[in-house]
């Protein structure tokens, strides 16, 4: 056990980065570039442990957009060769060819098997004001061998992501009745159908896919491919809203072509008869009938029995271990207050998410930042390059370079997707008169390459 001392000057302490994923490791690279000592704490056994859990899924961003510039500079002297920037990596590629080499280059500043269980100010809980900002941060760590440590830090960058806390089946944000009891038939991940055991689980079966984002599109595309080879394989796509032009994403209008192709692949799964879409269905219960499950909606409707349920309803941040910090979070998205309006899916329509940095990520607690996917709270629109810009700005601020911290060095691709609060069950087709002309149209027919791109 390490007991932190109060007499160590803050400048002599490291900046703790929570998470050795893409954004956490990029933060460490930027800290090194700025001459600030990083200490990266990763709960898993490897770099990108969460990414490795979806190693079979292909990113919709090419290599050129998922490698951080400061990280690339750090890797260059090691003999590392950047992959072809125009190609699209899988999660496994990303972890093996970039994240692990980057962690190796960072050396003993990255600690694996180190789960952060709490962050606070030395000797101050969240209530105490006296000399608060003069105290270093204390970080409680549970190591893989069961030992505990208390570390001190000058600043904290929480890039732990949201992977460990997927959204539930229930349309009200809570687990549906019976969801926990049906855990043996419910998955919260895109299935890896190249794994024989996983393939056998879904081949020839009826599967409900709940969700409306890129992960749901990917699962539908995979199941449609499986249906071509395994008769009887069928999906029921459960949507909480209606279907309209934006349901399938940006399609050919998306500046990230592979992301647009995912939506088109989901559309093809429905058009080709491999999936049925059920709209306006907000699940309140999961009931067993023999070896199958029945989903029940709040309006009383029940779906036909299915063998499996894949829940892809987004993720949410785990805020339990930062509960002693004074965070300023939006009451809806659980994202930083200044960032939330820029990423709110209830309000955004066509266009870009405005590039942002330290000003939008600041909290009442000085020198603590949520970065990467965790900074977006429950918003689903995060891109890796957004996280890289975040940590570039954060580390510049920690180094005292405010001009660089407030400078925007990123242009994001347009989604090509319209959104908006509207009526909860209203399809986008019903709102065409309120939508700017030419903004969003129904996707064209599925290109020949779309399913291959989506399916990896």
C-alpha positions in Angstrom: 0.0 0.0 0.0 1.3 3.5 -0.9 0.2 6.3 1.4 0.3 9.7 -0.3 2.2 12.5 1.4 0.8 16.0 1.6 4.2 17.7 1.5 5.0 16.7 -2.1 4.7 19.7 -4.4 2.0 19.2 -7.1 4.5 19.9 -9.9 6.4 16.7 -8.8 3.4 14.5 -9.2 2.3 12.7 -12.4 -0.9 13.4 -14.2 -3.0 10.2 -13.9 -4.8 9.0 -17.0 -7.6 6.5 -16.4 -7.8 4.0 -19.3 -5.3 2.7 -21.8 -7.6 2.9 -24.7 -7.2 5.1 -27.8 -7.9 8.4 -26.1 -6.1 7.5 -22.8 -2.9 6.5 -24.6 -3.1 9.6 -26.8 -3.4 11.7 -23.7 -0.3 10.1 -22.4 1.6 10.8 -25.6 0.5 14.5 -25.6 1.7 14.7 -21.9 5.1 13.3 -22.8 5.3 15.7 -25.7 4.6 18.6 -23.2 7.2 17.3 -20.7 4.5 16.3 -18.2 4.8 12.9 -16.5 1.9 10.6 -17.2 0.7 7.6 -15.2 -1.8 5.5 -17.1 -4.0 3.1 -15.1 -5.7 0.4 -17.1 -8.1 -2.1 -15.5 -7.5 -4.7 -18.2 -4.5 -6.8 -19.0 -3.6 -5.1 -22.3 -3.7 -1.9 -24.2 -7.2 -1.3 -25.6 -8.7 -4.0 -23.5 -12.2 -2.8 -24.3 -11.4 -2.4 -28.0 -10.3 -6.1 -28.0 -13.7 -7.1 -26.9 -15.1 -5.9 -30.3 -12.0 -7.0 -32.2 -14.2 -8.5 -35.0 -16.0 -5.2 -35.8 -14.6 -3.0 -38.5 -14.3 0.8 -37.8 -16.1 3.2 -40.0 -13.1 5.6 -39.8 -10.0 4.8 -41.8 -6.5 4.4 -40.3 -5.7 8.0 -41.1 -8.4 9.2 -38.7 -7.7 6.9 -35.8 -4.0 7.5 -35.2 -3.2 10.5 -33.0 -0.4 12.8 -34.3 1.5 13.0 -31.0 1.3 9.2 -30.6 2.6 8.8 -34.2 5.6 11.0 -33.3 6.3 9.0 -30.2 6.1 5.7 -32.2 8.3 6.9 -35.0 11.7 6.2 -33.3 10.7 2.7 -32.4 10.6 1.6 -36.1 6.8 1.5 -36.1 5.2 1.7 -39.6 1.8 3.4 -39.9 -0.8 1.2 -41.7 -2.3 2.4 -45.0 -4.2 5.5 -44.0 -7.0 4.8 -46.5 -7.9 1.3 -45.2 -10.3 0.5 -42.4 -9.1 -1.4 -39.4 -11.0 -3.8 -37.2 -11.0 -3.4 -33.5 -8.4 -6.1 -33.3 -6.2 -4.4 -35.9 -6.4 -1.1 -34.0 -5.4 -2.8 -30.7 -2.6 -4.9 -32.1 -1.1 -2.6 -34.7 -1.4 0.7 -32.9 -2.5 0.7 -29.3 -0.2 -2.0 -28.0 2.9 -0.6 -29.8 2.0 2.8 -28.3 1.6 1.4 -24.8 5.0 -0.3 -25.3 6.6 3.0 -26.4 5.2 4.6 -23.2 6.9 1.9 -21.2 6.4 1.7 -17.4 4.2 4.8 -17.4 1.3 2.4 -18.3 0.1 0.1 -15.5 -2.2 -2.8 -16.4 -4.5 -4.7 -14.1 -4.9 -1.4 -12.1 -8.6 -0.7 -11.6 -9.4 2.8 -10.3 -12.1 2.6 -7.6 -12.1 6.2 -6.4 -10.8 9.7 -7.1 -10.9 12.6 -4.6 -8.8 15.4 -3.2 -6.2 14.6 -0.6 -8.0 14.9 2.8 -11.1 16.6 1.2 -14.4 15.0 0.4 -16.6 16.8 -2.1 -18.2 18.9 0.7 -15.0 20.5 2.0 -14.0 23.9 0.5 -10.9 24.8 2.6 -7.7 24.8 0.5 -9.4 22.4 -1.8 -7.6 23.4 -5.0 -4.2 23.3 -3.3 -4.6 19.6 -2.5 -3.4 16.9 -5.0 -5.8 14.3 -6.2 -5.8 10.9 -4.5 -6.6 7.8 -6.6 -7.6 4.5 -5.1 -6.5 1.5 -7.2 -7.4 -2.2 -6.9 -4.6 -4.2 -8.5 -5.1 -7.5 -10.3 -3.5 -9.4 -7.4 -6.0 -8.0 -5.0 -3.7 -5.4 -3.4 -4.8 -1.8 -3.0 -2.9 1.4 -3.5 -3.5 5.1 -2.9 -1.7 7.3 -5.4 -1.4 11.1 -5.8 -1.6 13.2 -8.9 -1.5 16.8 -10.0 -4.3 16.3 -12.5 -6.7 13.5 -13.6 -7.8 12.7 -17.2 -10.6 10.1 -17.0 -10.6 8.3 -20.4 -12.1 5.1 -19.1 -14.9 5.1 -21.7 -18.4 3.7 -21.4 -17.9 0.1 -22.7 -18.5 -1.5 -19.3 -22.0 0.1 -18.8 -24.2 -0.7 -21.8 -27.8 0.6 -21.9 -30.5 -1.9 -20.9 -33.5 -3.2 -22.9 -36.1 -1.1 -21.1 -37.4 1.9 -23.0 -37.3 4.0 -19.8 -33.6 3.5 -19.3 -34.1 0.8 -16.7 -33.7 -2.9 -17.1 -37.0 -4.4 -18.4 -38.8 -6.7 -16.0 -37.3 -10.2 -16.5 -34.2 -8.8 -18.3 -31.8 -10.0 -15.6 -33.4 -13.4 -15.4 -33.0 -13.8 -19.2 -29.3 -13.0 -19.1 -28.4 -16.4 -20.7 -30.3 -15.3 -23.9 -29.4 -11.6 -23.9 -26.2 -10.1 -25.3 -25.1 -6.4 -25.2 -22.4 -6.8 -27.9 -22.3 -7.1 -31.7 -21.8 -10.9 -32.2 -18.7 -12.3 -33.7 -20.1 -14.7 -36.1 -16.7 -15.9 -37.2 -16.4 -17.6 -33.8 -17.9 -21.1 -34.2 -19.6 -21.0 -30.8 -21.2 -17.6 -31.4 -22.2 -18.6 -34.9 -24.0 -21.7 -33.5 -25.8 -19.5 -31.1 -27.5 -17.5 -33.8 -27.6 -19.8 -36.9 -31.1 -20.9 -37.7 -32.5 -18.8 -34.9 -34.8 -15.8 -34.5 -33.0 -12.9 -32.9 -34.3 -9.5 -31.7 -31.9 -6.7 -32.3 -32.8 -3.6 -30.2 -31.2 -0.3 -31.1 -30.9 2.2 -33.9 -27.2 3.1 -34.2 -24.1 1.9 -36.0 -23.8 -1.2 -33.7 -27.4 -2.3 -34.5 -26.7 -1.7 -38.2 -23.6 -3.9 -37.9 -25.5 -6.7 -36.1 -28.3 -6.7 -38.6 -25.7 -6.9 -41.5 -23.9 -9.8 -39.9 -27.2 -11.7 -39.2 -28.3 -11.0 -42.8 -25.0 -12.5 -44.1 -25.6 -15.5 -41.8 -29.1 -16.0 -43.1 -27.7 -16.5 -46.6 -25.8 -19.6 -45.3 -28.0 -20.8 -42.4 -31.7 -21.2 -43.4 -34.1 -20.1 -40.6 -31.9 -17.3 -39.4 -34.0 -14.2 -39.0 -33.8 -10.9 -37.2 -36.5 -8.7 -35.7 -35.3 -5.1 -35.6 -36.9 -3.4 -32.6 -37.0 0.4 -32.9 -38.3 2.9 -30.3 -39.1 5.4 -33.0 -40.7 5.3 -36.4 -38.8 4.7 -39.7 -37.9 7.6 -42.0 -35.2 8.9 -44.1 -32.7 9.3 -41.3 -33.4 5.9 -39.7 -30.6 4.3 -41.7 -28.1 7.0 -41.1 -26.4 9.3 -43.6 -26.2 6.7 -46.4 -24.3 8.1 -49.4 -24.4 11.6 -47.9 -22.2 10.6 -45.0 -18.7 12.0 -45.3 -17.5 8.8 -43.5 -18.5 6.4 -46.3 -18.2 3.2 -44.2 -20.5 4.7 -41.6 -23.0 5.5 -44.3 -22.6 1.9 -45.7 -23.6 0.5 -42.3 -27.0 2.1 -42.5 -27.4 1.0 -46.1 -26.6 -2.6 -45.0 -29.3 -2.5 -42.4 -31.7 -1.2 -44.9 -30.8 -4.1 -47.2 -31.3 -6.6 -44.4 -34.9 -5.3 -44.2 -35.5 -5.0 -47.9 -34.1 -8.5 -48.6 -36.5 -10.0 -46.0 -33.7 -11.1 -43.5 -35.1 -8.7 -40.9 -38.5 -7.3 -39.9 -38.7 -3.9 -38.4 -41.0 -3.2 -35.5 -41.4 0.5 -34.7 -42.5 2.6 -31.7 -41.8 -0.4 -29.5 -40.5 0.4 -26.0 -39.9 -2.7 -24.1 -41.1 -3.1 -20.5 -40.8 -6.8 -19.9 -39.0 -9.9 -21.1 -41.1 -13.0 -20.6 -40.0 -16.6 -21.0 -42.1 -19.1 -23.0 -40.4 -22.5 -23.1 -36.9 -21.9 -24.4 -37.7 -18.6 -26.0 -38.2 -15.0 -25.0 -41.1 -12.7 -25.6 -40.7 -8.9 -25.6 -43.6 -6.9 -24.3 -44.0 -3.2 -25.0 -45.5 -0.5 -22.7 -48.5 -0.3 -25.0 -49.3 -3.9 -24.4 -48.0 -5.3 -27.7 -46.0 -8.5 -27.7 -43.5 -9.7 -30.3 -43.4 -13.3 -31.6 -41.1 -15.4 -29.5 -37.3 -15.2 -30.3 -34.4 -17.3 -29.4 -31.9 -14.5 -28.6 -31.9 -10.8 -27.9 -29.1 -8.5 -28.9 -29.3 -5.1 -27.0 -27.5 -2.2 -28.6 -29.1 0.7 -27.0 -26.0 2.8 -26.4 -23.7 3.2 -23.4 -23.6 5.4 -20.3 -20.7 6.6 -18.2 -19.7 5.0 -14.9 -19.5 7.9 -12.5 -19.3 5.9 -9.3 -15.5 6.2 -8.8 -15.5 10.0 -9.5 -18.5 10.8 -7.2 -16.3 12.6 -4.7 -15.2 15.2 -7.3 -17.2 18.3 -8.1 -18.2 17.6 -11.7 -20.5 19.9 -13.8 -22.6 17.4 -15.8 -25.7 18.0 -17.9 -28.8 16.5 -16.3 -29.8 14.6 -19.4 -26.6 13.4 -21.2 -24.3 13.2 -18.2 -21.7 15.1 -20.3 -19.9 18.3 -19.3 -22.4 21.2 -19.1 -20.7 23.3 -21.8 -20.3 20.3 -24.2 -23.8 18.9 -23.9 -25.5 21.4 -26.2 -23.0 20.6 -29.0 -23.7 16.9 -29.0 -27.3 16.6 -27.8 -29.1 14.1 -30.0 -32.4 15.7 -29.1 -31.5 18.9 -30.8 -28.9 18.1 -33.5 -29.7 18.0 -37.2 -27.5 18.0 -40.3 -24.0 19.4 -39.9 -21.1 18.8 -37.7 -20.4 18.5 -34.0 -18.4 21.6 -33.3 -14.7 20.8 -32.4 -14.1 21.4 -28.8 -11.5 21.3 -26.1 -10.6 22.4 -22.6 -13.2 25.1 -22.2 -16.1 22.8 -23.0 -14.6 20.0 -20.9 -13.9 22.0 -17.7 -15.6 21.2 -14.4 -16.0 23.1 -11.1 -13.2 20.8 -9.9 -10.0 22.2 -11.4 -7.6 20.0 -13.3 -10.0 17.0 -13.7 -11.3 16.1 -17.1 -13.5 13.5 -18.6 -12.2 12.8 -22.1 -13.0 10.5 -25.0 -16.3 8.6 -25.1 -16.9 9.2 -21.4 -17.0 12.9 -22.0 -20.0 12.4 -24.3 -22.0 10.8 -21.5 -25.0 9.1 -23.2 -24.6 10.9 -26.5 -23.8 8.4 -29.4 -21.9 10.6 -31.8 -18.3 10.3 -30.7 -15.4 9.9 -33.1 -11.8 9.0 -32.2 -10.4 12.2 -33.8 -12.7 14.2 -31.4 -11.0 12.5 -28.5 -7.6 13.2 -29.8 -8.4 16.9 -30.2 -9.8 16.9 -26.6 -6.6 15.6 -25.1 -4.4 17.8 -27.2 -6.3 20.8 -25.8 -6.3 19.5 -22.2 -2.6 18.8 -22.1 -1.8 22.2 -23.6 -3.9 23.7 -20.7 -2.1 21.6 -18.1 1.2 22.8 -19.6 0.1 26.4 -19.2 -0.2 27.0 -23.0 -3.6 28.5 -23.0 -3.4 29.8 -26.6 -2.8 26.2 -27.9 -5.5 24.9 -25.6 -8.1 27.2 -27.0 -7.1 26.8 -30.6 -9.2 24.5 -32.8 -7.1 22.0 -34.8 -9.8 19.7 -36.1 -12.4 19.6 -38.8 -15.0 16.9 -38.3 -16.8 15.0 -41.2 -20.5 15.8 -41.6 -22.8 13.0 -40.6 -25.4 13.9 -43.3 -28.1 12.8 -40.8 -31.0 14.9 -39.6 -32.3 14.5 -36.1 -34.4 16.5 -33.7 -36.7 15.9 -30.8 -40.0 16.1 -32.7 -42.8 13.7 -31.7 -41.3 10.6 -30.1 -42.8 8.1 -32.6 -42.9 10.5 -35.6 -41.0 9.3 -38.6 -38.7 11.7 -40.4 -40.9 11.4 -43.4 -43.6 13.2 -41.5 -41.3 16.2 -40.8 -40.1 16.9 -44.3 -41.7 20.4 -44.5 -39.7 21.3 -41.4 -36.4 20.0 -42.8 -34.1 22.2 -44.9 -34.3 21.2 -48.5 -31.7 18.7 -49.6 -30.6 18.0 -46.1 -31.6 14.4 -45.7 -33.2 12.1 -48.2 -34.0 8.4 -48.0 -30.9 6.3 -48.8 -30.5 5.1 -52.3 -30.4 1.4 -53.2 -27.7 -0.5 -51.4 -24.4 -0.4 -53.4 -22.7 -3.7 -54.0 -19.9 -2.8 -51.6 -22.1 -1.7 -48.7 -22.6 -5.0 -47.0 -19.0 -6.1 -47.3 -17.8 -2.8 -45.9 -20.2 -3.0 -43.0 -19.6 -6.6 -42.2 -15.8 -6.3 -42.1 
